[in-house]
Amino acid sequence: MISFKRFVLDNGLRVIVHEDRSTPFVSCNVVYNVGSKDENPDFTGMAHLFEHYMFSGSKNIPDYDLPLQRIGAVNNAFTSQDITQYYSIVPANNIEIPFWLESDRMLELAFNERQLEVQKNVVSEEFKENFLNVPFGDMWLVFNDFIYDKMPYKWLPIGKSLDHIAKVDMPLMKDFYYRYYRPNNAVLVLAGNVSADDMFPLADKWFGSIPAAAPKSTGYCFDSPQVAERRLTVSREVPYDMLIKGWKCCGRLDDDYYALDLISDLFGSGHSSYLYKKFVLEEKLFVELTAYITENLLSNVFILIGNPAEGVTIEEADKRLSDFLYAFQYDDNIASDLQKVKNKVESSLLANEIRLDDRASALGVAETFSHAETVLDRREKYFAVDIAQLQRVSSDLFLPETSNTLFYKAKK
């Protein structure tokens, strides 16, 4: 059980404090409710670029990392399609250092033109290294663009293309900053050897005077219901074929998300899963075969991905996999397997509560998506799923007319 207390400043900043006296450290997390889904489709990659730029200095502190290095702290950040998160782990007696640093860069950045060019180059090189110049690098760029029509999950946090990052200028950066990097669009989490009675006054001292912004727009574009099967074939310089099948489904806060997550575990998580046993171990149609559901706030994709075995065409592998999936029936014999995957989920949830920074991150993300209390009932949500719900959810989802299949082929 992760205990916590919440306090909201007058400017809208939500402060979450999780006390753990067993550690000498504090994890300080700031989660901004902005990710790549909030970008202008003509300037994708902006949220990720801004994550890098946030370390280029604020108005009063030219070097963000140096004060943390001096006290032996560690820090990092990441950007997803839904959020951007910054975190540091510091000795508890130095807790005001991250307060000072995070509040100053929330108040006003230095907005240095030279640093902007430096970070644009860094992000461009990351794009080339991880998505253009390696085998299978563009696979998910292709797949997301293929499966979504209008949803802003159509692109990854890295962006659609290098051209988008290249044309970002300082006016765009300032507009992005003052639109999204405001206290009423953020959650501050303090987890560790601290007390709420001490942290709430400190939060008000350092962040309370920062002005809020107008609430961000939630007018996202959603795709129309899919009514026909989709297939796409691309050829690349890769060593073998990859098959990806996807079905768009509910968002992260929907109760059916938990059922879909358990279905993905039953079907394709680990060597004891149904698809792995049948198509990898027994029939040897695939070398690897995995199922999972993405974890996006507004819309998710149930994904099957695998590489066919040597001598098996990707089309044959797809047909055999589809035939099995659409004919699959749940029965009472599955009850024991369902309990096993529930137990694995419970173990995973508990494992994710061991590290202090994982607890802080879970609270921050949950509060950003909805409210931090959702961290407390995750186990109950999974354990409430029964076979009847699995049957309903899978029969509604796994239809040929709602499937999206990418044949990612090796050039002959």
C-alpha positions as CSV (number, residue, x, y, z in Angstrom):
1,M,0.0,0.0,0.0
2,I,1.4,3.4,-1.0
3,S,0.2,6.0,1.4
4,F,0.2,9.7,0.4
5,K,-1.2,13.2,1.1
6,R,-2.3,15.8,-1.4
7,F,-2.2,19.6,-1.3
8,V,-3.2,22.0,-4.1
9,L,-1.6,25.4,-4.4
10,D,-3.7,28.5,-5.3
11,N,-2.1,28.4,-8.8
12,G,-3.3,24.9,-9.4
13,L,-0.1,22.9,-8.7
14,R,-1.0,19.6,-7.2
15,V,1.5,18.4,-4.6
16,I,1.7,14.7,-3.6
17,V,3.7,13.6,-0.6
18,H,4.6,10.0,0.1
19,E,6.4,9.4,3.4
20,D,9.0,6.6,3.7
21,R,11.3,7.0,6.7
22,S,13.2,3.8,5.8
23,T,15.4,5.7,3.3
24,P,17.7,8.7,3.6
25,F,16.6,10.0,0.2
26,V,13.8,11.8,-1.5
27,S,12.5,11.4,-5.0
28,C,11.3,14.7,-6.4
29,N,9.2,14.3,-9.5
30,V,7.5,16.9,-11.7
31,V,5.0,15.5,-14.2
32,Y,3.7,17.9,-16.8
33,N,0.5,17.0,-18.5
34,V,1.9,17.4,-22.0
35,G,3.2,14.8,-24.4
36,S,3.5,14.3,-28.1
37,K,-0.3,14.0,-28.4
38,D,-0.5,17.7,-27.6
39,E,1.7,18.8,-30.5
40,N,0.8,20.6,-33.7
41,P,0.8,17.9,-36.4
42,D,3.2,20.1,-38.4
43,F,5.7,20.4,-35.6
44,T,5.9,16.9,-34.1
45,G,8.7,15.9,-31.8
46,M,8.2,19.2,-29.9
47,A,7.5,17.7,-26.5
48,H,10.6,15.5,-26.7
49,L,12.7,18.4,-27.9
50,F,11.4,20.5,-25.0
51,E,12.4,17.8,-22.5
52,H,16.0,18.2,-23.7
53,Y,15.8,22.0,-23.7
54,M,14.6,22.1,-20.1
55,F,18.2,21.2,-19.1
56,S,19.7,24.2,-20.9
57,G,19.3,26.6,-18.1
58,S,16.6,28.8,-16.5
59,K,16.5,32.5,-16.0
60,N,18.4,32.5,-12.7
61,I,20.3,29.1,-12.9
62,P,22.4,28.6,-16.0
63,D,23.4,25.0,-15.2
64,Y,20.6,22.7,-13.9
65,D,22.8,19.6,-13.4
66,L,25.7,21.1,-11.5
67,P,23.9,21.8,-8.1
68,L,22.6,18.2,-8.1
69,Q,26.0,16.8,-8.9
70,R,27.5,18.6,-6.0
71,I,25.2,16.9,-3.5
72,G,25.5,13.4,-5.1
73,A,22.1,13.4,-6.6
74,V,20.9,11.8,-9.8
75,N,18.3,13.1,-12.2
76,N,16.7,12.4,-15.6
77,A,13.5,12.8,-17.6
78,F,11.4,11.2,-20.2
79,T,8.6,12.0,-22.7
80,S,5.7,9.8,-23.7
81,Q,2.8,10.4,-25.9
82,D,0.8,11.6,-22.9
83,I,3.2,13.2,-20.4
84,T,6.7,14.6,-19.7
85,Q,8.3,13.7,-16.4
86,Y,11.4,15.1,-14.7
87,Y,12.8,13.5,-11.6
88,S,15.8,13.7,-9.2
89,I,16.8,11.6,-6.2
90,V,18.5,13.6,-3.5
91,P,19.6,13.3,0.1
92,A,16.7,14.3,2.3
93,N,18.7,17.1,4.0
94,N,19.2,18.7,0.5
95,I,15.5,18.7,-0.4
96,E,15.4,22.4,-1.2
97,I,17.9,22.0,-4.0
98,P,15.3,20.4,-6.4
99,F,12.6,22.8,-5.2
100,W,14.9,25.7,-6.2
101,L,15.8,24.1,-9.5
102,E,12.4,23.0,-10.6
103,S,10.6,26.1,-9.5
104,D,13.0,28.3,-11.4
105,R,12.7,26.5,-14.7
106,M,8.9,26.4,-14.2
107,L,9.0,30.2,-13.6
108,E,11.0,31.1,-16.7
109,L,13.6,29.5,-18.9
110,A,16.7,31.3,-20.3
111,F,15.5,30.9,-23.9
112,N,18.9,30.8,-25.4
113,E,19.1,30.6,-29.2
114,R,22.4,28.8,-29.3
115,Q,21.2,26.1,-26.8
116,L,18.1,25.6,-28.9
117,E,20.2,24.8,-31.9
118,V,22.4,22.4,-29.8
119,Q,19.3,20.5,-28.5
120,K,17.8,20.4,-32.0
121,N,21.0,18.7,-33.2
122,V,20.9,16.3,-30.3
123,V,17.4,15.3,-31.0
124,S,18.0,15.0,-34.8
125,E,21.0,12.7,-34.1
126,E,18.8,10.6,-31.8
127,F,16.2,10.3,-34.5
128,K,18.8,9.1,-37.0
129,E,20.5,6.7,-34.6
130,N,17.4,5.0,-33.2
131,F,14.8,5.3,-36.0
132,L,16.6,5.7,-39.4
133,N,20.0,4.0,-39.3
134,V,19.2,0.7,-37.6
135,P,17.3,-2.4,-38.7
136,F,13.6,-2.2,-37.9
137,G,14.2,1.4,-36.6
138,D,11.2,2.9,-38.5
139,M,8.8,0.0,-37.8
140,W,6.8,1.7,-35.1
141,L,6.8,5.0,-37.0
142,V,5.2,3.2,-39.9
143,F,2.8,1.2,-37.8
144,N,1.5,4.2,-35.7
145,D,1.0,6.3,-38.8
146,F,-0.8,3.3,-40.4
147,I,-3.2,2.4,-37.6
148,Y,-4.3,5.8,-36.6
149,D,-6.1,8.2,-39.0
150,K,-6.4,11.5,-37.0
151,M,-5.6,10.6,-33.4
152,P,-2.4,12.4,-32.1
153,Y,-1.0,9.0,-31.3
154,K,-0.3,8.7,-35.0
155,W,3.3,9.7,-34.3
156,L,5.8,8.8,-31.7
157,P,7.4,11.3,-29.2
158,I,10.5,11.5,-31.5
159,G,8.2,13.0,-34.1
160,K,7.2,12.2,-37.7
161,S,10.3,13.5,-39.5
162,L,13.6,15.4,-39.1
163,D,12.1,18.3,-41.0
164,H,9.7,19.0,-38.1
165,I,12.4,19.5,-35.6
166,A,14.6,21.5,-38.0
167,K,12.0,24.2,-38.4
168,V,11.2,24.8,-34.7
169,D,12.1,28.3,-33.7
170,M,12.2,30.3,-30.4
171,P,8.7,31.8,-30.8
172,L,7.3,28.2,-31.1
173,M,9.3,27.1,-28.0
174,K,8.0,30.1,-25.9
175,D,4.4,29.4,-27.0
176,F,4.8,25.7,-26.0
177,Y,6.4,26.6,-22.7
178,Y,3.8,29.2,-21.6
179,R,1.0,27.0,-22.8
180,Y,1.9,23.7,-21.0
181,Y,4.8,24.2,-18.5
182,R,2.6,26.0,-16.0
183,P,1.8,25.0,-12.4
184,N,-1.9,24.2,-13.1
185,N,-0.7,21.7,-15.7
186,A,1.8,19.9,-13.4
187,V,2.0,17.5,-10.5
188,L,4.8,17.7,-7.9
189,V,5.6,14.4,-6.1
190,L,7.9,14.2,-3.0
191,A,8.5,10.6,-1.9
192,G,10.9,9.5,0.8
193,N,12.2,10.7,4.1
194,V,10.0,13.8,4.3
195,S,6.7,14.7,5.9
196,A,3.7,16.4,4.4
197,D,3.7,19.0,7.1
198,D,7.1,20.2,6.0
199,M,6.7,19.7,2.2
200,F,3.5,21.6,1.7
201,P,4.8,24.9,3.1
202,L,8.0,24.4,1.1
203,A,6.0,23.8,-2.1
204,D,4.1,27.0,-1.5
205,K,7.3,28.9,-0.8
206,W,9.0,27.9,-4.0
207,F,6.1,27.4,-6.4
208,G,3.2,29.4,-5.0
209,S,4.0,32.7,-6.8
210,I,4.4,31.2,-10.3
211,P,1.4,32.3,-12.4
212,A,-1.0,29.8,-13.8
213,A,-2.0,29.6,-17.5
214,A,-5.3,29.1,-19.2
215,P,-6.4,25.5,-18.9
216,K,-5.0,23.4,-21.8
217,S,-7.4,22.4,-24.6
218,T,-8.6,18.8,-24.6
219,G,-10.1,19.0,-28.1
220,Y,-8.2,15.9,-29.4
221,C,-9.1,14.4,-32.8
222,F,-10.5,10.9,-32.5
223,D,-10.7,8.3,-35.3
224,S,-14.0,7.1,-36.7
225,P,-14.9,3.5,-35.9
226,Q,-13.1,1.2,-38.2
227,V,-15.3,-0.9,-40.5
228,A,-12.9,-2.6,-42.9
229,E,-9.7,-4.7,-42.5
230,R,-6.5,-2.8,-43.2
231,R,-3.2,-4.2,-44.5
232,L,0.0,-2.5,-45.3
233,T,3.2,-4.0,-46.8
234,V,6.6,-2.3,-46.6
235,S,10.1,-3.6,-47.6
236,R,13.2,-2.7,-45.7
237,E,16.9,-3.8,-45.5
238,V,16.3,-6.1,-42.5
239,P,17.4,-9.7,-41.8
240,Y,13.9,-11.2,-41.5
241,D,10.2,-10.4,-41.8
242,M,8.1,-9.0,-39.0
243,L,4.3,-9.3,-38.6
244,I,2.4,-6.8,-36.5
245,K,-1.3,-7.0,-36.0
246,G,-3.2,-4.3,-34.0
247,W,-6.7,-3.5,-32.9
248,K,-7.6,-0.1,-31.5
249,C,-9.3,-0.2,-28.1
250,C,-10.3,1.7,-25.0
251,G,-8.3,4.3,-23.1
252,R,-6.2,3.7,-20.0
253,L,-8.9,4.7,-17.5
254,D,-11.6,2.4,-18.9
255,D,-12.3,-0.7,-16.7
256,D,-12.0,-2.9,-19.8
257,Y,-8.3,-1.9,-20.0
258,Y,-7.6,-4.4,-17.2
259,A,-9.3,-7.2,-19.0
260,L,-7.4,-6.4,-22.2
261,D,-4.1,-6.4,-20.3
262,L,-4.9,-9.8,-18.9
263,I,-5.9,-11.2,-22.3
264,S,-2.6,-10.0,-23.7
265,D,-0.8,-11.9,-20.9
266,L,-2.9,-15.1,-21.5
267,F,-2.2,-14.9,-25.3
268,G,1.3,-13.7,-25.6
269,S,3.3,-12.9,-22.5
270,G,6.0,-15.4,-21.8
271,H,6.7,-19.0,-22.9
272,S,3.6,-20.4,-21.2
273,S,1.2,-18.2,-23.1
274,Y,-1.3,-19.7,-25.5
275,L,0.1,-18.2,-28.7
276,Y,3.8,-18.9,-27.8
277,K,3.1,-22.6,-27.0
278,K,1.0,-23.2,-30.1
279,F,2.8,-21.3,-32.8
280,V,6.4,-21.2,-31.5
281,L,6.9,-24.4,-29.5
282,E,4.4,-26.8,-31.1
283,E,3.9,-25.7,-34.7
284,K,7.1,-23.8,-35.1
285,L,5.4,-21.1,-37.3
286,F,7.1,-18.3,-35.5
287,V,10.5,-17.8,-33.9
288,E,9.1,-15.3,-31.5
289,L,5.5,-14.2,-30.8
290,T,4.3,-11.6,-28.2
291,A,1.1,-9.8,-27.3
292,Y,0.7,-6.7,-25.3
293,I,-1.5,-3.6,-24.9
294,T,-0.1,-0.1,-25.1
295,E,-0.7,2.2,-22.1
296,N,-2.0,5.5,-23.6
297,L,-4.5,7.6,-21.9
298,L,-7.0,8.2,-24.7
299,S,-6.8,5.2,-26.9
300,N,-4.8,2.0,-26.8
301,V,-3.8,-0.7,-29.3
302,F,-3.8,-4.4,-28.6
303,I,-0.7,-5.7,-30.5
304,L,0.5,-9.1,-31.7
305,I,4.0,-9.1,-33.0
306,G,6.3,-11.9,-34.2
307,N,8.8,-13.0,-36.8
308,P,7.8,-16.1,-38.9
309,A,10.1,-19.1,-38.9
310,E,12.4,-19.8,-41.8
311,G,10.4,-21.2,-44.7
312,V,7.1,-19.8,-43.5
313,T,5.7,-16.9,-45.5
314,I,4.5,-13.9,-43.6
315,E,1.1,-14.2,-45.2
316,E,0.8,-17.8,-44.1
317,A,1.8,-17.0,-40.6
318,D,-0.8,-14.2,-40.5
319,K,-3.6,-16.5,-41.7
320,R,-2.8,-19.2,-39.2
321,L,-2.6,-16.7,-36.4
322,S,-5.8,-15.0,-37.4
323,D,-7.8,-18.2,-37.8
324,F,-6.8,-19.3,-34.3
325,L,-7.5,-15.9,-32.7
326,Y,-11.0,-15.5,-34.3
327,A,-12.0,-19.0,-33.4
328,F,-10.7,-18.9,-29.8
329,Q,-13.3,-19.7,-27.2
330,Y,-13.1,-19.1,-23.4
331,D,-14.3,-21.9,-21.1
332,D,-14.0,-22.9,-17.5
333,N,-10.6,-24.6,-18.1
334,I,-9.2,-21.1,-18.5
335,A,-10.0,-20.1,-15.0
336,S,-6.7,-21.5,-13.6
337,D,-4.7,-19.8,-16.3
338,L,-6.5,-16.5,-15.6
339,Q,-5.6,-16.8,-11.9
340,K,-2.0,-17.4,-12.8
341,V,-1.7,-14.2,-14.9
342,K,-3.5,-12.3,-12.2
343,N,-0.9,-13.5,-9.7
344,K,1.9,-12.4,-12.1
345,V,0.3,-9.0,-12.4
346,E,0.1,-8.7,-8.6
347,S,3.8,-9.7,-8.3
348,S,4.7,-7.1,-10.9
349,L,2.7,-4.4,-9.1
350,L,4.5,-5.2,-5.9
351,A,7.9,-5.2,-7.6
352,N,7.2,-1.7,-9.0
353,E,6.7,-0.5,-5.4
354,I,10.1,-1.5,-4.2
355,R,12.0,1.4,-5.7
356,L,11.3,4.9,-4.3
357,D,11.4,6.6,-7.7
358,D,9.0,4.0,-9.1
359,R,6.5,4.8,-6.4
360,A,6.9,8.5,-7.0
361,S,6.4,8.1,-10.7
362,A,3.3,5.9,-10.3
363,L,1.7,8.6,-8.1
364,G,2.6,11.4,-10.4
365,V,1.3,9.7,-13.5
366,A,-1.9,8.6,-11.8
367,E,-2.6,12.1,-10.5
368,T,-1.9,13.5,-14.0
369,F,-4.2,11.1,-15.7
370,S,-7.0,11.2,-13.1
371,H,-6.1,11.0,-9.4
372,A,-3.4,9.4,-7.4
373,E,-5.9,7.1,-5.6
374,T,-6.0,4.9,-8.8
375,V,-2.6,3.5,-7.7
376,L,-4.3,2.0,-4.7
377,D,-7.0,0.0,-6.5
378,R,-5.0,-1.4,-9.5
379,R,-4.8,-4.9,-7.9
380,E,-8.6,-5.0,-7.3
381,K,-9.3,-3.9,-10.8
382,Y,-7.3,-6.8,-12.2
383,F,-8.7,-9.3,-9.8
384,A,-12.3,-8.3,-10.5
385,V,-12.0,-9.4,-14.1
386,D,-13.7,-12.7,-14.8
387,I,-14.1,-15.0,-17.7
388,A,-17.4,-13.5,-18.8
389,Q,-15.7,-10.1,-19.1
390,L,-12.8,-11.6,-21.1
391,Q,-15.3,-13.2,-23.4
392,R,-17.2,-10.0,-24.0
393,V,-14.1,-7.8,-24.4
394,S,-12.3,-10.2,-26.8
395,S,-15.4,-10.9,-28.9
396,D,-16.0,-7.2,-29.3
397,L,-12.3,-6.5,-30.2
398,F,-11.0,-9.3,-32.3
399,L,-12.9,-8.9,-35.5
400,P,-11.4,-9.1,-39.0
401,E,-12.9,-5.8,-40.0
402,T,-11.2,-3.9,-37.1
403,S,-7.8,-5.5,-37.6
404,N,-4.7,-3.6,-38.9
405,T,-1.9,-5.8,-40.2
406,L,1.6,-4.6,-41.1
407,F,3.8,-6.9,-43.2
408,Y,7.2,-5.6,-42.5
409,K,9.3,-7.5,-45.1
410,A,12.9,-8.1,-45.6
411,K,14.1,-7.1,-49.1
412,K,15.0,-10.1,-51.1
